[in-house]
Amino acid sequence: MAWKSFTEIEAWQLARKQNRLFWEEFGANGFGRDYALFDQLNRSLGSIMDNIAEGFDGGSDKEFAKFLTYSQRSCSEAKSQLYRAEDRQHLDPDLALEWRSHLDEIHRIIGGIIRHLRS
């Protein structure tokens, strides 16, 4: 795994795509009056890609792996928030399921990178 830039990492690319899909669906209007949940979900989704980028420049495999675990945690946090958004009827259940599946895939890919870095 010899990336020259964090932008080459598939998990970062998928996280960026998920961020774009979220913004295309809701834009600046968010969830109407439920701004706190919208903002928290938006920040969690951004944190996935940001932690990959920050860890990539961490200087060591150990540091990169640490930041990748933060990225995985942000995946889990975003998944939980998607359940809340679905329960509050901000998201169609099928769309929420699709987005949670995307987050599961990102989480899985990150896990593979972490295992590689720690081996």
N, CA and C of each residue as an Amber inpcrd file, in Angstrom:
protein
   357
   0.8440000  -1.1840000   0.0000000   0.0000000   0.0000000   0.0000000
   0.8890000   1.2460000   0.0000000   1.2740000   1.6380000  -1.1570000
   2.1730000   2.7930000  -1.2610000   1.4260000   3.9630000  -1.9050000
   0.6760000   4.6610000  -1.0980000  -0.0520000   5.8220000  -1.5920000
   0.8630000   7.0380000  -1.5740000   0.6910000   7.9000000  -2.5440000
   1.4310000   9.1620000  -2.5770000   0.6350000  10.2690000  -1.8940000
  -0.6780000  10.0900000  -1.8380000  -1.5760000  11.0870000  -1.2540000
  -2.7500000  10.3700000  -0.6030000  -3.3000000  10.9760000   0.4250000
  -4.4790000  10.3840000   1.0660000  -5.6540000  10.2950000   0.0930000
  -5.6520000  11.1290000  -0.9420000  -6.7540000  11.1180000  -1.9090000
  -6.7780000   9.8440000  -2.7460000  -5.6960000   9.0750000  -2.7170000
  -5.6290000   7.8070000  -3.4360000  -6.2420000   6.6570000  -2.6380000
  -6.5170000   6.8710000  -1.3670000  -7.0180000   5.8100000  -0.4920000
  -8.5230000   5.6200000  -0.7520000  -8.8910000   4.3900000  -1.0920000
 -10.2760000   4.0990000  -1.4500000 -11.2600000   4.5100000  -0.3530000
 -10.9230000   4.2570000   0.8920000 -11.8320000   4.6130000   1.9840000
 -12.0720000   6.1280000   2.0330000 -11.0290000   6.9100000   1.7890000
 -11.1860000   8.3680000   1.7520000 -12.0880000   8.7670000   0.5950000
 -11.8870000   8.1510000  -0.5710000 -12.7070000   8.4570000  -1.7400000
 -14.1780000   8.1320000  -1.4880000 -14.4350000   6.9900000  -0.8530000
 -15.8180000   6.6060000  -0.5510000 -16.4350000   7.5260000   0.4980000
 -15.6350000   7.9250000   1.4830000 -16.1380000   8.8530000   2.5040000
 -16.4680000  10.2050000   1.8670000 -15.6420000  10.6460000   0.9610000
 -15.9150000  11.9000000   0.2510000 -17.2220000  11.7870000  -0.5380000
 -17.3960000  10.6600000  -1.2090000 -18.6330000  10.4350000  -1.9690000
 -19.8500000  10.4720000  -1.0440000 -19.7330000   9.8420000   0.1270000
 -20.8560000   9.8310000   1.0710000 -21.1750000  11.2500000   1.5420000
 -20.1420000  12.0360000   1.7880000 -20.3410000  13.4350000   2.1690000
 -21.0750000  14.1970000   1.0750000 -20.6650000  13.9780000  -0.1570000
 -21.2860000  14.6620000  -1.2930000 -22.7530000  14.2440000  -1.4340000
 -23.0340000  12.9520000  -1.3110000 -24.4140000  12.4720000  -1.4020000
 -25.2920000  13.0840000  -0.3140000 -24.7450000  13.1500000   0.8850000
 -25.4960000  13.7430000   1.9990000 -25.8320000  15.1960000   1.6990000
 -24.8360000  15.9430000   1.2310000 -25.0570000  17.3650000   0.9650000
 -26.0150000  17.5570000  -0.2160000 -25.9050000  16.6990000  -1.2360000
 -26.8220000  16.7940000  -2.3770000 -28.2610000  16.5300000  -1.9520000
 -28.4280000  15.6250000  -1.0120000 -29.7800000  15.2730000  -0.5430000
 -30.3800000  16.3760000   0.3250000 -29.5580000  16.9810000   1.1840000
 -30.1050000  17.9030000   2.1800000 -29.6190000  19.3360000   2.0630000
 -28.4170000  19.5350000   1.4980000 -27.9000000  20.8810000   1.3200000
 -27.9210000  21.7010000   2.5870000 -27.9140000  22.9810000   2.4160000
 -27.8500000  23.9040000   3.5510000 -29.1310000  23.8920000   4.3800000
 -30.2280000  23.3540000   3.8490000 -31.4960000  23.3190000   4.5950000
 -31.5020000  22.2550000   5.6780000 -30.6320000  21.2860000   5.5460000
 -30.5080000  20.2620000   6.5770000 -31.7950000  19.5330000   6.8650000
 -32.0610000  19.3490000   8.1370000 -33.2600000  18.6560000   8.5790000
 -34.2800000  19.6510000   9.1210000 -34.3260000  20.8230000   8.5390000
 -35.2720000  21.8340000   9.0150000 -34.9060000  22.3090000  10.4060000
 -35.8310000  22.1770000  11.3170000 -35.6250000  22.6690000  12.6880000
 -34.7170000  21.7590000  13.5120000 -34.4190000  20.5760000  13.0170000
 -33.5560000  19.6280000  13.7330000 -32.0970000  19.8530000  13.3130000
 -31.6610000  21.1000000  13.4700000 -30.3280000  21.4820000  13.0040000
 -29.2240000  20.7380000  13.7520000 -29.3940000  20.4990000  15.0360000
 -28.3350000  19.8580000  15.8220000 -27.9980000  18.4700000  15.2730000
 -29.0130000  17.6860000  14.9490000 -28.7620000  16.3520000  14.4000000
 -28.1330000  16.4580000  13.0160000 -28.6400000  17.3420000  12.1910000
 -28.0610000  17.5320000  10.8580000 -26.5900000  17.9060000  10.9660000
 -26.2790000  18.8630000  11.8260000 -24.9050000  19.3240000  11.9830000
 -24.0050000  18.2130000  12.5060000 -24.4950000  17.4600000  13.4780000
 -23.6950000  16.3740000  14.0550000 -23.4200000  15.2950000  13.0080000
 -24.4230000  14.9520000  12.2210000 -24.2280000  13.9470000  11.1770000
 -23.2820000  14.4700000  10.0980000 -23.4440000  15.7060000   9.7170000
 -22.5590000  16.3090000   8.7230000 -21.1060000  16.2970000   9.2080000
 -20.8980000  16.6400000  10.4880000 -19.5370000  16.6430000  11.0370000
 -18.9760000  15.2360000  11.1660000 -19.7870000  14.2720000  11.5370000
 -19.3140000  12.8810000  11.6410000 -18.8790000  12.3480000  10.2880000
 -19.6750000  12.6160000   9.2650000 -19.3120000  12.1640000   7.9210000
 -18.0170000  12.8210000   7.4660000 -17.8500000  14.0930000   7.7570000
 -16.6160000  14.7820000   7.4000000 -15.4230000  14.2650000   8.1740000
 -15.6510000  13.8800000   9.4040000 -14.5770000  13.3850000  10.2580000
 -13.9770000  12.0900000   9.7260000 -14.7700000  11.2960000   9.0370000
 -14.2560000  10.0430000   8.4820000 -13.1060000  10.3540000   7.5250000
 -13.3630000  11.2200000   6.5790000 -12.3300000  11.5240000   5.5870000
 -11.2160000  12.3790000   6.1730000 -11.5510000  13.2730000   7.0930000
 -10.5370000  14.1480000   7.6770000  -9.5260000  13.3710000   8.5150000
  -9.9860000  12.3710000   9.2530000  -9.0550000  11.5770000  10.0620000
  -8.1510000  10.7070000   9.1970000  -8.6610000  10.2380000   8.0660000
  -7.8030000   9.5030000   7.1370000  -6.6990000  10.4320000   6.6420000
  -7.0880000  11.6370000   6.2560000  -6.1060000  12.6070000   5.7410000
  -5.0910000  12.9860000   6.8140000  -5.5670000  13.2860000   8.0090000
  -4.6650000  13.7000000   9.0770000  -3.7070000  12.5820000   9.4640000
  -4.2150000  11.3700000   9.5700000  -3.3650000  10.2440000   9.9320000
  -2.3460000   9.8990000   8.8680000  -2.7270000  10.1060000   7.6140000
  -1.8060000   9.8160000   6.5110000  -0.5140000  10.6030000   6.6550000
  -0.6180000  11.8150000   7.1390000   0.5580000  12.6660000   7.3160000
   1.1370000  12.5820000   8.7320000   0.7790000  11.5380000   9.4700000
   1.2020000  11.4160000  10.8490000   2.6540000  11.0290000  11.0600000
   3.3170000  10.5600000  10.0380000   4.7420000  10.2730000  10.1570000
   5.1020000   8.8290000  10.4500000   4.1390000   8.0270000  10.8620000
   4.4520000   6.6240000  11.1410000   3.2100000   5.7690000  10.9190000
   3.4410000   4.4740000  10.7060000   2.3200000   3.5450000  10.5570000
   1.4740000   3.5050000  11.8210000   2.1370000   3.5640000  12.9720000
   1.4120000   3.5320000  14.2470000   0.4770000   4.7330000  14.3640000
   0.9650000   5.9020000  14.0110000   0.1500000   7.1130000  14.0820000
  -0.9920000   7.0600000  13.0670000  -0.7030000   6.5830000  11.8760000
  -1.7340000   6.4560000  10.8460000  -2.8240000   5.5010000  11.3230000
  -2.4320000   4.3640000  11.8720000  -3.4150000   3.3940000  12.3740000
  -4.2890000   4.0050000  13.4660000  -3.6920000   4.8270000  14.3260000
  -4.4610000   5.4780000  15.3960000  -5.5520000   6.3680000  14.7980000
  -5.1960000   7.1620000  13.8160000  -6.1830000   8.0460000  13.2060000
  -7.2200000   7.2720000  12.3980000  -6.8090000   6.1670000  11.8290000
  -7.7820000   5.3370000  11.1210000  -8.8180000   4.7650000  12.0830000
  -8.4050000   4.4440000  13.3080000  -9.4050000   3.9790000  14.2830000
 -10.3840000   5.1040000  14.6190000  -9.9020000   6.3420000  14.6580000
 -10.8220000   7.4760000  14.8630000 -11.8120000   7.5640000  13.7060000
 -11.3190000   7.3200000  12.5190000 -12.1740000   7.3530000  11.3410000
 -13.2490000   6.2660000  11.4220000 -12.8620000   5.0900000  11.8800000
 -13.8430000   4.0150000  12.0670000 -14.9000000   4.4120000  13.0970000
 -14.4610000   5.0480000  14.1700000 -15.4010000   5.4990000  15.1930000
 -16.3790000   6.5040000  14.6150000 -15.8920000   7.3670000  13.7340000
 -16.7840000   8.3390000  13.0930000 -17.7890000   7.6340000  12.1890000
 -17.3770000   6.5400000  11.5510000 -18.3240000   5.7310000  10.7720000
 -19.4480000   5.2190000  11.6680000 -19.0710000   4.6900000  12.8100000
 -20.0690000   4.1560000  13.7470000 -20.9810000   5.2600000  14.2720000
 -20.3820000   6.3960000  14.5790000 -21.1780000   7.5260000  15.0580000
 -22.1830000   7.9720000  13.9960000 -21.7230000   8.0820000  12.7560000
 -22.6140000   8.4920000  11.6720000 -23.7330000   7.4730000  11.4620000
 -23.4040000   6.1900000  11.5760000 -24.4470000   5.1670000  11.4440000
 -25.5140000   5.3390000  12.5100000 -25.1070000   5.5800000  13.7290000
 -26.0630000   5.7870000  14.8100000 -26.9400000   7.0100000  14.5370000
 -26.3210000   8.0690000  14.0520000 -27.0660000   9.2830000  13.7420000
 -28.0400000   9.0640000  12.5860000 -27.6780000   8.2110000  11.6420000
 -28.5950000   7.8850000  10.5570000 -29.8410000   7.1800000  11.0830000
 -29.6680000   6.3310000  12.0940000 -30.8440000   5.7110000  12.7100000
 -31.7520000   6.7790000  13.3290000 -31.1370000   7.7370000  14.0220000
 -31.9480000   8.8120000  14.6140000 -32.6430000   9.6280000  13.5320000
 -31.9300000   9.9400000  12.4670000 -32.5250000  10.7200000  11.3770000
 -33.6840000   9.9520000  10.7370000 -33.5070000   8.6530000  10.5910000
 -34.5840000   7.8180000  10.0560000 -35.7760000   7.8080000  11.0150000
 -35.5170000   7.6210000  12.2990000 -36.5930000   7.5880000  13.2890000
 -37.3650000   8.8990000  13.3590000 -36.6700000   9.9960000  13.0690000
 -37.3160000  11.3120000  13.0900000 -37.8870000  11.6890000  11.7200000
 -37.8560000  10.7440000  10.8230000 -38.4270000  10.8700000   9.4810000
 -37.7580000  11.9440000   8.6230000 -36.4800000  12.1410000   8.8520000
 -35.7000000  13.0070000   7.9800000 -35.1850000  12.2320000   6.7730000
 -35.0690000  10.9150000   6.9380000 -34.5300000  10.0440000   5.8940000
 -35.5070000   8.9270000   5.5870000 -35.6490000   8.6400000   4.3230000
 -36.3970000   7.4730000   3.8910000 -35.6680000   6.2300000   4.4040000
 -36.3790000   5.2440000   4.9280000 -35.7090000   4.0450000   5.4660000
 -34.7880000   3.3540000   4.4670000 -35.1720000   3.2980000   3.1870000
 -34.3150000   2.6540000   2.1900000 -33.0180000   3.4330000   1.9800000
 -33.1070000   4.7500000   1.9790000 -31.9130000   5.5780000   1.8270000
 -31.0160000   5.4570000   3.0550000 -31.6180000   5.4540000   4.2290000
 -30.8360000   5.2970000   5.4590000 -30.0970000   3.9590000   5.4600000
 -30.7650000   2.9050000   5.0370000 -30.1410000   1.5810000   4.9620000
 -28.9890000   1.5900000   3.9600000 -29.2040000   2.2010000   2.8060000
 -28.1560000   2.2810000   1.7930000 -26.9370000   3.0250000   2.3270000
 -27.1630000   4.1380000   2.9980000 -26.0510000   4.9250000   3.5330000
 -25.3260000   4.1950000   4.6530000 -26.0720000   3.4660000   5.4920000
 -25.4130000   2.6740000   6.5330000 -24.5580000   1.5800000   5.9030000
 -25.0300000   1.0080000   4.8090000 -24.2430000  -0.0050000   4.0970000
 -22.9580000   0.5900000   3.5440000 -23.0360000   1.8160000   3.0140000
 -21.8330000   2.4900000   2.5320000 -20.8410000   2.6840000   3.6830000
 -21.3570000   3.0840000   4.8280000 -20.4850000   3.2950000   5.9870000
 -19.8750000   1.9800000   6.4650000 -20.6380000   0.8970000   6.3910000
 -20.0810000  -0.4210000   6.7380000 -18.9150000  -0.7740000   5.8160000
 -19.0570000  -0.4680000   4.5350000 -17.9970000  -0.7530000   3.5700000
 -16.7570000   0.0850000   3.8620000 -16.9480000   1.3580000   4.1420000
 -15.8150000   2.2220000   4.4840000 -15.1250000   1.7000000   5.7400000
 -15.9070000   1.3440000   6.7510000 -15.3800000   0.8080000   8.0110000
 -14.5450000  -0.4470000   7.7450000 -15.0510000  -1.3120000   6.8860000
 -14.3610000  -2.5640000   6.5660000 -13.0270000  -2.2910000   5.8650000
 -13.0390000  -1.3960000   4.9060000 -11.8110000  -1.0670000   4.1720000
 -10.7700000  -0.4750000   5.1200000 -11.2050000   0.4210000   5.9740000
 -10.2910000   1.0270000   6.9490000  -9.7090000  -0.0520000   7.8630000
 -10.5530000  -0.9940000   8.2740000 -10.0710000  -2.0910000   9.1140000
  -8.9700000  -2.8850000   8.4410000  -9.0980000  -3.1070000   7.1350000
  -8.0630000  -3.8160000   6.3970000  -6.7480000  -3.0420000   6.3730000
  -6.8470000  -1.7260000   6.2260000  -5.6380000  -0.9030000   6.2340000
  -4.9840000  -0.9510000   7.6150000  -5.8010000  -0.8660000   8.6540000
  -5.2610000  -0.9250000  10.0170000  -4.5310000  -2.2560000  10.2440000
  -5.1530000  -3.3680000   9.8390000  -4.5120000  -4.6740000  10.0160000
  -3.1840000  -4.7210000   9.2660000  -3.1530000  -4.1840000   8.0740000
  -1.9060000  -4.1560000   7.2890000  -0.8410000  -3.3340000   7.9970000
  -1.2140000  -2.1670000   8.4980000  -0.2440000  -1.2980000   9.1540000
   0.3080000  -1.9030000  10.4330000  -0.4920000  -2.6850000  11.1040000
  -0.0700000  -3.2740000  12.3840000   0.6710000  -4.6070000  12.2060000
   0.6930000  -5.1300000  10.9930000   1.3560000  -6.4270000  10.7800000
   2.8400000  -6.2770000  10.4870000
